[in-house]
Amino acid sequence: MTEALDTATTSLIRALTDIGSPVERYEAAEELKARIDREVKLVKAEVAKSLYSGRSWAAVGKLLGVTGSRAEQISRAAR
């Protein structure tokens, strides 16, 4: 992880732990997780699509450490 991601992660976790109510803290953690999951899925899809330019899905899969068909599935996550 890069230093920028470490800093951002630490900041987000601190913001969660600063929420006084345990129930509100839990709900905020769930909401944050869902939002991050959605955004990361979009980033991964964009990466897969950009790698596909001039390559086969098998080649993209190899770069990402997955099968070619999985790389293609990842690319469609943004739809």
PDB file of N, CA, C and O in Angstrom:
ATOM      1  N   MET A   1       0.853  -1.173   0.000  1.00  0.00           N
ATOM      2  CA  MET A   1       0.000   0.000   0.000  1.00  0.00           C
ATOM      3  C   MET A   1       0.897   1.234   0.000  1.00  0.00           C
ATOM      4  O   MET A   1       1.964   1.248   0.613  1.00  0.00           O
ATOM      5  N   THR A   2       0.442   2.255  -0.695  1.00  0.00           N
ATOM      6  CA  THR A   2       1.219   3.490  -0.740  1.00  0.00           C
ATOM      7  C   THR A   2       1.004   4.301   0.536  1.00  0.00           C
ATOM      8  O   THR A   2       0.055   4.066   1.285  1.00  0.00           O
ATOM      9  N   GLU A   3       1.887   5.244   0.765  1.00  0.00           N
ATOM     10  CA  GLU A   3       1.771   6.096   1.949  1.00  0.00           C
ATOM     11  C   GLU A   3       0.455   6.877   1.935  1.00  0.00           C
ATOM     12  O   GLU A   3      -0.172   7.065   2.977  1.00  0.00           O
ATOM     13  N   ALA A   4       0.044   7.330   0.751  1.00  0.00           N
ATOM     14  CA  ALA A   4      -1.212   8.083   0.641  1.00  0.00           C
ATOM     15  C   ALA A   4      -2.404   7.213   1.048  1.00  0.00           C
ATOM     16  O   ALA A   4      -3.312   7.681   1.735  1.00  0.00           O
ATOM     17  N   LEU A   5      -2.396   5.941   0.620  1.00  0.00           N
ATOM     18  CA  LEU A   5      -3.490   5.040   1.002  1.00  0.00           C
ATOM     19  C   LEU A   5      -3.461   4.727   2.490  1.00  0.00           C
ATOM     20  O   LEU A   5      -4.506   4.645   3.135  1.00  0.00           O
ATOM     21  N   ASP A   6      -2.258   4.552   3.035  1.00  0.00           N
ATOM     22  CA  ASP A   6      -2.135   4.315   4.478  1.00  0.00           C
ATOM     23  C   ASP A   6      -2.710   5.485   5.269  1.00  0.00           C
ATOM     24  O   ASP A   6      -3.433   5.295   6.247  1.00  0.00           O
ATOM     25  N   THR A   7      -2.379   6.693   4.832  1.00  0.00           N
ATOM     26  CA  THR A   7      -2.857   7.892   5.512  1.00  0.00           C
ATOM     27  C   THR A   7      -4.377   7.997   5.419  1.00  0.00           C
ATOM     28  O   THR A   7      -5.050   8.290   6.407  1.00  0.00           O
ATOM     29  N   ALA A   8      -4.902   7.759   4.234  1.00  0.00           N
ATOM     30  CA  ALA A   8      -6.355   7.839   4.047  1.00  0.00           C
ATOM     31  C   ALA A   8      -7.076   6.777   4.874  1.00  0.00           C
ATOM     32  O   ALA A   8      -8.101   7.054   5.496  1.00  0.00           O
ATOM     33  N   THR A   9      -6.532   5.562   4.876  1.00  0.00           N
ATOM     34  CA  THR A   9      -7.137   4.476   5.648  1.00  0.00           C
ATOM     35  C   THR A   9      -7.143   4.808   7.131  1.00  0.00           C
ATOM     36  O   THR A   9      -8.154   4.625   7.809  1.00  0.00           O
ATOM     37  N   THR A  10      -6.022   5.292   7.632  1.00  0.00           N
ATOM     38  CA  THR A  10      -5.921   5.669   9.044  1.00  0.00           C
ATOM     39  C   THR A  10      -6.936   6.749   9.384  1.00  0.00           C
ATOM     40  O   THR A  10      -7.567   6.704  10.440  1.00  0.00           O
ATOM     41  N   SER A  11      -7.091   7.711   8.497  1.00  0.00           N
ATOM     42  CA  SER A  11      -8.043   8.800   8.713  1.00  0.00           C
ATOM     43  C   SER A  11      -9.482   8.280   8.759  1.00  0.00           C
ATOM     44  O   SER A  11     -10.267   8.691   9.614  1.00  0.00           O
ATOM     45  N   LEU A  12      -9.822   7.380   7.842  1.00  0.00           N
ATOM     46  CA  LEU A  12     -11.175   6.824   7.822  1.00  0.00           C
ATOM     47  C   LEU A  12     -11.463   5.998   9.075  1.00  0.00           C
ATOM     48  O   LEU A  12     -12.543   6.102   9.656  1.00  0.00           O
ATOM     49  N   ILE A  13     -10.510   5.191   9.483  1.00  0.00           N
ATOM     50  CA  ILE A  13     -10.694   4.375  10.683  1.00  0.00           C
ATOM     51  C   ILE A  13     -10.825   5.262  11.914  1.00  0.00           C
ATOM     52  O   ILE A  13     -11.652   5.003  12.788  1.00  0.00           O
ATOM     53  N   ARG A  14     -10.013   6.299  11.978  1.00  0.00           N
ATOM     54  CA  ARG A  14     -10.110   7.236  13.103  1.00  0.00           C
ATOM     55  C   ARG A  14     -11.484   7.900  13.135  1.00  0.00           C
ATOM     56  O   ARG A  14     -12.076   8.062  14.202  1.00  0.00           O
ATOM     57  N   ALA A  15     -11.986   8.282  11.968  1.00  0.00           N
ATOM     58  CA  ALA A  15     -13.312   8.907  11.907  1.00  0.00           C
ATOM     59  C   ALA A  15     -14.379   7.953  12.418  1.00  0.00           C
ATOM     60  O   ALA A  15     -15.306   8.365  13.115  1.00  0.00           O
ATOM     61  N   LEU A  16     -14.248   6.676  12.071  1.00  0.00           N
ATOM     62  CA  LEU A  16     -15.209   5.686  12.568  1.00  0.00           C
ATOM     63  C   LEU A  16     -15.113   5.531  14.082  1.00  0.00           C
ATOM     64  O   LEU A  16     -16.127   5.518  14.779  1.00  0.00           O
ATOM     65  N   THR A  17     -13.900   5.414  14.576  1.00  0.00           N
ATOM     66  CA  THR A  17     -13.744   5.188  16.019  1.00  0.00           C
ATOM     67  C   THR A  17     -14.135   6.407  16.837  1.00  0.00           C
ATOM     68  O   THR A  17     -14.399   6.288  18.034  1.00  0.00           O
ATOM     69  N   ASP A  18     -14.176   7.576  16.213  1.00  0.00           N
ATOM     70  CA  ASP A  18     -14.594   8.792  16.914  1.00  0.00           C
ATOM     71  C   ASP A  18     -16.109   8.888  17.079  1.00  0.00           C
ATOM     72  O   ASP A  18     -16.590   9.743  17.822  1.00  0.00           O
ATOM     73  N   ILE A  19     -16.857   8.041  16.410  1.00  0.00           N
ATOM     74  CA  ILE A  19     -18.317   8.056  16.541  1.00  0.00           C
ATOM     75  C   ILE A  19     -18.673   7.472  17.895  1.00  0.00           C
ATOM     76  O   ILE A  19     -18.321   6.334  18.205  1.00  0.00           O
ATOM     77  N   GLY A  20     -19.366   8.251  18.692  1.00  0.00           N
ATOM     78  CA  GLY A  20     -19.639   7.866  20.075  1.00  0.00           C
ATOM     79  C   GLY A  20     -20.573   6.685  20.258  1.00  0.00           C
ATOM     80  O   GLY A  20     -20.306   5.791  21.061  1.00  0.00           O
ATOM     81  N   SER A  21     -21.646   6.684  19.528  1.00  0.00           N
ATOM     82  CA  SER A  21     -22.644   5.630  19.690  1.00  0.00           C
ATOM     83  C   SER A  21     -22.167   4.340  19.009  1.00  0.00           C
ATOM     84  O   SER A  21     -21.830   4.354  17.825  1.00  0.00           O
ATOM     85  N   PRO A  22     -22.138   3.231  19.750  1.00  0.00           N
ATOM     86  CA  PRO A  22     -21.722   1.969  19.132  1.00  0.00           C
ATOM     87  C   PRO A  22     -22.589   1.572  17.937  1.00  0.00           C
ATOM     88  O   PRO A  22     -22.079   1.051  16.945  1.00  0.00           O
ATOM     89  N   VAL A  23     -23.883   1.814  18.028  1.00  0.00           N
ATOM     90  CA  VAL A  23     -24.780   1.463  16.927  1.00  0.00           C
ATOM     91  C   VAL A  23     -24.494   2.350  15.722  1.00  0.00           C
ATOM     92  O   VAL A  23     -24.409   1.851  14.600  1.00  0.00           O
ATOM     93  N   GLU A  24     -24.344   3.640  15.931  1.00  0.00           N
ATOM     94  CA  GLU A  24     -24.018   4.553  14.825  1.00  0.00           C
ATOM     95  C   GLU A  24     -22.654   4.228  14.234  1.00  0.00           C
ATOM     96  O   GLU A  24     -22.468   4.308  13.020  1.00  0.00           O
ATOM     97  N   ARG A  25     -21.690   3.860  15.091  1.00  0.00           N
ATOM     98  CA  ARG A  25     -20.359   3.492  14.625  1.00  0.00           C
ATOM     99  C   ARG A  25     -20.438   2.250  13.740  1.00  0.00           C
ATOM    100  O   ARG A  25     -19.799   2.193  12.690  1.00  0.00           O
ATOM    101  N   TYR A  26     -21.219   1.260  14.161  1.00  0.00           N
ATOM    102  CA  TYR A  26     -21.403   0.042  13.371  1.00  0.00           C
ATOM    103  C   TYR A  26     -22.054   0.356  12.031  1.00  0.00           C
ATOM    104  O   TYR A  26     -21.594  -0.111  10.988  1.00  0.00           O
ATOM    105  N   GLU A  27     -23.122   1.146  12.058  1.00  0.00           N
ATOM    106  CA  GLU A  27     -23.818   1.506  10.821  1.00  0.00           C
ATOM    107  C   GLU A  27     -22.906   2.283   9.876  1.00  0.00           C
ATOM    108  O   GLU A  27     -22.923   2.062   8.665  1.00  0.00           O
ATOM    109  N   ALA A  28     -22.115   3.189  10.431  1.00  0.00           N
ATOM    110  CA  ALA A  28     -21.184   3.953   9.606  1.00  0.00           C
ATOM    111  C   ALA A  28     -20.120   3.040   9.005  1.00  0.00           C
ATOM    112  O   ALA A  28     -19.725   3.216   7.853  1.00  0.00           O
ATOM    113  N   ALA A  29     -19.661   2.072   9.779  1.00  0.00           N
ATOM    114  CA  ALA A  29     -18.665   1.123   9.273  1.00  0.00           C
ATOM    115  C   ALA A  29     -19.240   0.305   8.118  1.00  0.00           C
ATOM    116  O   ALA A  29     -18.557   0.080   7.119  1.00  0.00           O
ATOM    117  N   GLU A  30     -20.473  -0.133   8.247  1.00  0.00           N
ATOM    118  CA  GLU A  30     -21.126  -0.888   7.177  1.00  0.00           C
ATOM    119  C   GLU A  30     -21.301  -0.031   5.923  1.00  0.00           C
ATOM    120  O   GLU A  30     -21.062  -0.491   4.807  1.00  0.00           O
ATOM    121  N   GLU A  31     -21.716   1.205   6.118  1.00  0.00           N
ATOM    122  CA  GLU A  31     -21.909   2.121   4.986  1.00  0.00           C
ATOM    123  C   GLU A  31     -20.580   2.415   4.291  1.00  0.00           C
ATOM    124  O   GLU A  31     -20.506   2.425   3.062  1.00  0.00           O
ATOM    125  N   LEU A  32     -19.538   2.652   5.075  1.00  0.00           N
ATOM    126  CA  LEU A  32     -18.209   2.915   4.512  1.00  0.00           C
ATOM    127  C   LEU A  32     -17.704   1.709   3.729  1.00  0.00           C
ATOM    128  O   LEU A  32     -17.172   1.857   2.628  1.00  0.00           O
ATOM    129  N   LYS A  33     -17.868   0.527   4.293  1.00  0.00           N
ATOM    130  CA  LYS A  33     -17.424  -0.692   3.618  1.00  0.00           C
ATOM    131  C   LYS A  33     -18.138  -0.856   2.280  1.00  0.00           C
ATOM    132  O   LYS A  33     -17.501  -1.164   1.273  1.00  0.00           O
ATOM    133  N   ALA A  34     -19.444  -0.654   2.261  1.00  0.00           N
ATOM    134  CA  ALA A  34     -20.214  -0.787   1.019  1.00  0.00           C
ATOM    135  C   ALA A  34     -19.751   0.235  -0.018  1.00  0.00           C
ATOM    136  O   ALA A  34     -19.600  -0.088  -1.197  1.00  0.00           O
ATOM    137  N   ARG A  35     -19.532   1.441   0.422  1.00  0.00           N
ATOM    138  CA  ARG A  35     -19.091   2.494  -0.508  1.00  0.00           C
ATOM    139  C   ARG A  35     -17.706   2.190  -1.071  1.00  0.00           C
ATOM    140  O   ARG A  35     -17.475   2.328  -2.272  1.00  0.00           O
ATOM    141  N   ILE A  36     -16.792   1.781  -0.208  1.00  0.00           N
ATOM    142  CA  ILE A  36     -15.443   1.447  -0.670  1.00  0.00           C
ATOM    143  C   ILE A  36     -15.491   0.255  -1.614  1.00  0.00           C
ATOM    144  O   ILE A  36     -14.813   0.254  -2.642  1.00  0.00           O
ATOM    145  N   ASP A  37     -16.283  -0.758  -1.279  1.00  0.00           N
ATOM    146  CA  ASP A  37     -16.407  -1.929  -2.159  1.00  0.00           C
ATOM    147  C   ASP A  37     -16.862  -1.520  -3.560  1.00  0.00           C
ATOM    148  O   ASP A  37     -16.317  -1.990  -4.558  1.00  0.00           O
ATOM    149  N   ARG A  38     -17.872  -0.634  -3.628  1.00  0.00           N
ATOM    150  CA  ARG A  38     -18.377  -0.176  -4.933  1.00  0.00           C
ATOM    151  C   ARG A  38     -17.298   0.572  -5.706  1.00  0.00           C
ATOM    152  O   ARG A  38     -17.089   0.322  -6.893  1.00  0.00           O
ATOM    153  N   GLU A  39     -16.620   1.486  -5.032  1.00  0.00           N
ATOM    154  CA  GLU A  39     -15.613   2.311  -5.695  1.00  0.00           C
ATOM    155  C   GLU A  39     -14.406   1.487  -6.147  1.00  0.00           C
ATOM    156  O   GLU A  39     -13.875   1.715  -7.234  1.00  0.00           O
ATOM    157  N   VAL A  40     -13.975   0.539  -5.328  1.00  0.00           N
ATOM    158  CA  VAL A  40     -12.841  -0.312  -5.696  1.00  0.00           C
ATOM    159  C   VAL A  40     -13.206  -1.181  -6.895  1.00  0.00           C
ATOM    160  O   VAL A  40     -12.381  -1.405  -7.781  1.00  0.00           O
ATOM    161  N   LYS A  41     -14.428  -1.661  -6.919  1.00  0.00           N
ATOM    162  CA  LYS A  41     -14.899  -2.468  -8.059  1.00  0.00           C
ATOM    163  C   LYS A  41     -14.800  -1.662  -9.352  1.00  0.00           C
ATOM    164  O   LYS A  41     -14.388  -2.189 -10.385  1.00  0.00           O
ATOM    165  N   LEU A  42     -15.173  -0.397  -9.295  1.00  0.00           N
ATOM    166  CA  LEU A  42     -15.099   0.464 -10.474  1.00  0.00           C
ATOM    167  C   LEU A  42     -13.655   0.710 -10.903  1.00  0.00           C
ATOM    168  O   LEU A  42     -13.350   0.711 -12.096  1.00  0.00           O
ATOM    169  N   VAL A  43     -12.776   0.917  -9.940  1.00  0.00           N
ATOM    170  CA  VAL A  43     -11.361   1.128 -10.256  1.00  0.00           C
ATOM    171  C   VAL A  43     -10.782  -0.115 -10.909  1.00  0.00           C
ATOM    172  O   VAL A  43     -10.071  -0.017 -11.909  1.00  0.00           O
ATOM    173  N   LYS A  44     -11.080  -1.285 -10.352  1.00  0.00           N
ATOM    174  CA  LYS A  44     -10.566  -2.529 -10.915  1.00  0.00           C
ATOM    175  C   LYS A  44     -11.097  -2.758 -12.326  1.00  0.00           C
ATOM    176  O   LYS A  44     -10.371  -3.252 -13.189  1.00  0.00           O
ATOM    177  N   ALA A  45     -12.348  -2.405 -12.564  1.00  0.00           N
ATOM    178  CA  ALA A  45     -12.924  -2.554 -13.898  1.00  0.00           C
ATOM    179  C   ALA A  45     -12.206  -1.653 -14.895  1.00  0.00           C
ATOM    180  O   ALA A  45     -11.911  -2.067 -16.016  1.00  0.00           O
ATOM    181  N   GLU A  46     -11.931  -0.432 -14.486  1.00  0.00           N
ATOM    182  CA  GLU A  46     -11.245   0.516 -15.364  1.00  0.00           C
ATOM    183  C   GLU A  46      -9.835   0.020 -15.686  1.00  0.00           C
ATOM    184  O   GLU A  46      -9.379   0.131 -16.824  1.00  0.00           O
ATOM    185  N   VAL A  47      -9.148  -0.526 -14.682  1.00  0.00           N
ATOM    186  CA  VAL A  47      -7.795  -1.064 -14.888  1.00  0.00           C
ATOM    187  C   VAL A  47      -7.838  -2.210 -15.889  1.00  0.00           C
ATOM    188  O   VAL A  47      -7.045  -2.250 -16.830  1.00  0.00           O
ATOM    189  N   ALA A  48      -8.758  -3.135 -15.686  1.00  0.00           N
ATOM    190  CA  ALA A  48      -8.866  -4.286 -16.595  1.00  0.00           C
ATOM    191  C   ALA A  48      -9.154  -3.814 -18.021  1.00  0.00           C
ATOM    192  O   ALA A  48      -8.551  -4.309 -18.973  1.00  0.00           O
ATOM    193  N   LYS A  49     -10.074  -2.858 -18.167  1.00  0.00           N
ATOM    194  CA  LYS A  49     -10.403  -2.348 -19.504  1.00  0.00           C
ATOM    195  C   LYS A  49      -9.206  -1.655 -20.148  1.00  0.00           C
ATOM    196  O   LYS A  49      -8.965  -1.807 -21.346  1.00  0.00           O
ATOM    197  N   SER A  50      -8.461  -0.900 -19.356  1.00  0.00           N
ATOM    198  CA  SER A  50      -7.309  -0.198 -19.936  1.00  0.00           C
ATOM    199  C   SER A  50      -6.204  -1.184 -20.328  1.00  0.00           C
ATOM    200  O   SER A  50      -5.514  -0.968 -21.324  1.00  0.00           O
ATOM    201  N   LEU A  51      -6.030  -2.247 -19.571  1.00  0.00           N
ATOM    202  CA  LEU A  51      -5.025  -3.255 -19.915  1.00  0.00           C
ATOM    203  C   LEU A  51      -5.417  -4.049 -21.150  1.00  0.00           C
ATOM    204  O   LEU A  51      -4.550  -4.563 -21.858  1.00  0.00           O
ATOM    205  N   TYR A  52      -6.707  -4.155 -21.414  1.00  0.00           N
ATOM    206  CA  TYR A  52      -7.191  -4.929 -22.547  1.00  0.00           C
ATOM    207  C   TYR A  52      -6.822  -4.293 -23.890  1.00  0.00           C
ATOM    208  O   TYR A  52      -6.735  -4.988 -24.902  1.00  0.00           O
ATOM    209  N   SER A  53      -6.609  -3.001 -23.900  1.00  0.00           N
ATOM    210  CA  SER A  53      -6.260  -2.313 -25.136  1.00  0.00           C
ATOM    211  C   SER A  53      -4.982  -2.922 -25.715  1.00  0.00           C
ATOM    212  O   SER A  53      -3.897  -2.751 -25.160  1.00  0.00           O
ATOM    213  N   GLY A  54      -5.123  -3.635 -26.838  1.00  0.00           N
ATOM    214  CA  GLY A  54      -3.980  -4.251 -27.499  1.00  0.00           C
ATOM    215  C   GLY A  54      -3.567  -5.601 -26.939  1.00  0.00           C
ATOM    216  O   GLY A  54      -2.556  -6.166 -27.356  1.00  0.00           O
ATOM    217  N   ARG A  55      -4.344  -6.121 -25.997  1.00  0.00           N
ATOM    218  CA  ARG A  55      -4.033  -7.416 -25.393  1.00  0.00           C
ATOM    219  C   ARG A  55      -5.266  -8.318 -25.440  1.00  0.00           C
ATOM    220  O   ARG A  55      -6.393  -7.849 -25.597  1.00  0.00           O
ATOM    221  N   SER A  56      -5.028  -9.597 -25.301  1.00  0.00           N
ATOM    222  CA  SER A  56      -6.138 -10.542 -25.147  1.00  0.00           C
ATOM    223  C   SER A  56      -6.557 -10.560 -23.672  1.00  0.00           C
ATOM    224  O   SER A  56      -5.818 -10.111 -22.796  1.00  0.00           O
ATOM    225  N   TRP A  57      -7.754 -11.087 -23.422  1.00  0.00           N
ATOM    226  CA  TRP A  57      -8.181 -11.216 -22.033  1.00  0.00           C
ATOM    227  C   TRP A  57      -7.271 -12.164 -21.271  1.00  0.00           C
ATOM    228  O   TRP A  57      -7.045 -11.979 -20.075  1.00  0.00           O
ATOM    229  N   ALA A  58      -6.744 -13.181 -21.953  1.00  0.00           N
ATOM    230  CA  ALA A  58      -5.801 -14.106 -21.307  1.00  0.00           C
ATOM    231  C   ALA A  58      -4.555 -13.354 -20.836  1.00  0.00           C
ATOM    232  O   ALA A  58      -4.059 -13.594 -19.735  1.00  0.00           O
ATOM    233  N   ALA A  59      -4.053 -12.444 -21.673  1.00  0.00           N
ATOM    234  CA  ALA A  59      -2.876 -11.654 -21.299  1.00  0.00           C
ATOM    235  C   ALA A  59      -3.187 -10.716 -20.132  1.00  0.00           C
ATOM    236  O   ALA A  59      -2.371 -10.544 -19.226  1.00  0.00           O
ATOM    237  N   VAL A  60      -4.358 -10.122 -20.168  1.00  0.00           N
ATOM    238  CA  VAL A  60      -4.774  -9.243 -19.065  1.00  0.00           C
ATOM    239  C   VAL A  60      -4.886 -10.064 -17.778  1.00  0.00           C
ATOM    240  O   VAL A  60      -4.426  -9.643 -16.716  1.00  0.00           O
ATOM    241  N   GLY A  61      -5.500 -11.234 -17.892  1.00  0.00           N
ATOM    242  CA  GLY A  61      -5.633 -12.101 -16.730  1.00  0.00           C
ATOM    243  C   GLY A  61      -4.290 -12.458 -16.133  1.00  0.00           C
ATOM    244  O   GLY A  61      -4.124 -12.471 -14.913  1.00  0.00           O
ATOM    245  N   LYS A  62      -3.342 -12.745 -16.988  1.00  0.00           N
ATOM    246  CA  LYS A  62      -2.002 -13.090 -16.507  1.00  0.00           C
ATOM    247  C   LYS A  62      -1.391 -11.921 -15.736  1.00  0.00           C
ATOM    248  O   LYS A  62      -0.778 -12.120 -14.687  1.00  0.00           O
ATOM    249  N   LEU A  63      -1.557 -10.708 -16.251  1.00  0.00           N
ATOM    250  CA  LEU A  63      -1.041  -9.529 -15.565  1.00  0.00           C
ATOM    251  C   LEU A  63      -1.687  -9.333 -14.188  1.00  0.00           C
ATOM    252  O   LEU A  63      -1.036  -8.909 -13.233  1.00  0.00           O
ATOM    253  N   LEU A  64      -2.979  -9.651 -14.114  1.00  0.00           N
ATOM    254  CA  LEU A  64      -3.723  -9.439 -12.871  1.00  0.00           C
ATOM    255  C   LEU A  64      -3.697 -10.644 -11.939  1.00  0.00           C
ATOM    256  O   LEU A  64      -4.149 -10.561 -10.796  1.00  0.00           O
ATOM    257  N   GLY A  65      -3.169 -11.760 -12.427  1.00  0.00           N
ATOM    258  CA  GLY A  65      -3.117 -12.955 -11.594  1.00  0.00           C
ATOM    259  C   GLY A  65      -4.427 -13.713 -11.519  1.00  0.00           C
ATOM    260  O   GLY A  65      -4.706 -14.411 -10.545  1.00  0.00           O
ATOM    261  N   VAL A  66      -5.237 -13.560 -12.582  1.00  0.00           N
ATOM    262  CA  VAL A  66      -6.515 -14.267 -12.671  1.00  0.00           C
ATOM    263  C   VAL A  66      -6.621 -14.882 -14.065  1.00  0.00           C
ATOM    264  O   VAL A  66      -5.753 -14.674 -14.913  1.00  0.00           O
ATOM    265  N   THR A  67      -7.680 -15.633 -14.290  1.00  0.00           N
ATOM    266  CA  THR A  67      -7.884 -16.178 -15.634  1.00  0.00           C
ATOM    267  C   THR A  67      -8.333 -15.071 -16.576  1.00  0.00           C
ATOM    268  O   THR A  67      -8.746 -13.996 -16.140  1.00  0.00           O
ATOM    269  N   GLY A  68      -8.246 -15.345 -17.856  1.00  0.00           N
ATOM    270  CA  GLY A  68      -8.706 -14.377 -18.845  1.00  0.00           C
ATOM    271  C   GLY A  68     -10.184 -14.092 -18.718  1.00  0.00           C
ATOM    272  O   GLY A  68     -10.620 -12.947 -18.840  1.00  0.00           O
ATOM    273  N   SER A  69     -10.963 -15.148 -18.470  1.00  0.00           N
ATOM    274  CA  SER A  69     -12.413 -14.932 -18.342  1.00  0.00           C
ATOM    275  C   SER A  69     -12.731 -14.109 -17.096  1.00  0.00           C
ATOM    276  O   SER A  69     -13.664 -13.305 -17.112  1.00  0.00           O
ATOM    277  N   ARG A  70     -11.974 -14.297 -16.024  1.00  0.00           N
ATOM    278  CA  ARG A  70     -12.195 -13.501 -14.815  1.00  0.00           C
ATOM    279  C   ARG A  70     -11.815 -12.034 -15.068  1.00  0.00           C
ATOM    280  O   ARG A  70     -12.497 -11.123 -14.599  1.00  0.00           O
ATOM    281  N   ALA A  71     -10.735 -11.815 -15.806  1.00  0.00           N
ATOM    282  CA  ALA A  71     -10.335 -10.442 -16.150  1.00  0.00           C
ATOM    283  C   ALA A  71     -11.450  -9.753 -16.935  1.00  0.00           C
ATOM    284  O   ALA A  71     -11.751  -8.583 -16.699  1.00  0.00           O
ATOM    285  N   GLU A  72     -12.055 -10.478 -17.862  1.00  0.00           N
ATOM    286  CA  GLU A  72     -13.156  -9.899 -18.632  1.00  0.00           C
ATOM    287  C   GLU A  72     -14.346  -9.601 -17.731  1.00  0.00           C
ATOM    288  O   GLU A  72     -14.992  -8.565 -17.886  1.00  0.00           O
ATOM    289  N   GLN A  73     -14.644 -10.486 -16.798  1.00  0.00           N
ATOM    290  CA  GLN A  73     -15.739 -10.241 -15.850  1.00  0.00           C
ATOM    291  C   GLN A  73     -15.457  -8.997 -15.020  1.00  0.00           C
ATOM    292  O   GLN A  73     -16.345  -8.169 -14.815  1.00  0.00           O
ATOM    293  N   ILE A  74     -14.227  -8.863 -14.544  1.00  0.00           N
ATOM    294  CA  ILE A  74     -13.849  -7.691 -13.755  1.00  0.00           C
ATOM    295  C   ILE A  74     -14.077  -6.420 -14.557  1.00  0.00           C
ATOM    296  O   ILE A  74     -14.553  -5.420 -14.020  1.00  0.00           O
ATOM    297  N   SER A  75     -13.737  -6.456 -15.845  1.00  0.00           N
ATOM    298  CA  SER A  75     -13.884  -5.260 -16.691  1.00  0.00           C
ATOM    299  C   SER A  75     -15.338  -4.834 -16.833  1.00  0.00           C
ATOM    300  O   SER A  75     -15.619  -3.655 -17.047  1.00  0.00           O
ATOM    301  N   ARG A  76     -16.249  -5.763 -16.720  1.00  0.00           N
ATOM    302  CA  ARG A  76     -17.678  -5.455 -16.881  1.00  0.00           C
ATOM    303  C   ARG A  76     -18.328  -5.005 -15.587  1.00  0.00           C
ATOM    304  O   ARG A  76     -19.512  -4.668 -15.586  1.00  0.00           O
ATOM    305  N   ALA A  77     -17.605  -4.988 -14.506  1.00  0.00           N
ATOM    306  CA  ALA A  77     -18.181  -4.622 -13.205  1.00  0.00           C
ATOM    307  C   ALA A  77     -18.670  -3.188 -13.191  1.00  0.00           C
ATOM    308  O   ALA A  77     -19.550  -2.848 -12.401  1.00  0.00           O
ATOM    309  N   ALA A  78     -18.129  -2.351 -14.031  1.00  0.00           N
ATOM    310  CA  ALA A  78     -18.510  -0.932 -14.031  1.00  0.00           C
ATOM    311  C   ALA A  78     -19.844  -0.682 -14.704  1.00  0.00           C
ATOM    312  O   ALA A  78     -20.395   0.414 -14.597  1.00  0.00           O
ATOM    313  N   ARG A  79     -20.366  -1.668 -15.386  1.00  0.00           N
ATOM    314  CA  ARG A  79     -21.634  -1.482 -16.105  1.00  0.00           C
ATOM    315  C   ARG A  79     -22.805  -1.371 -15.182  1.00  0.00           C
ATOM    316  O   ARG A  79     -23.937  -1.212 -15.638  1.00  0.00           O
TER     317      ARG A  79
END
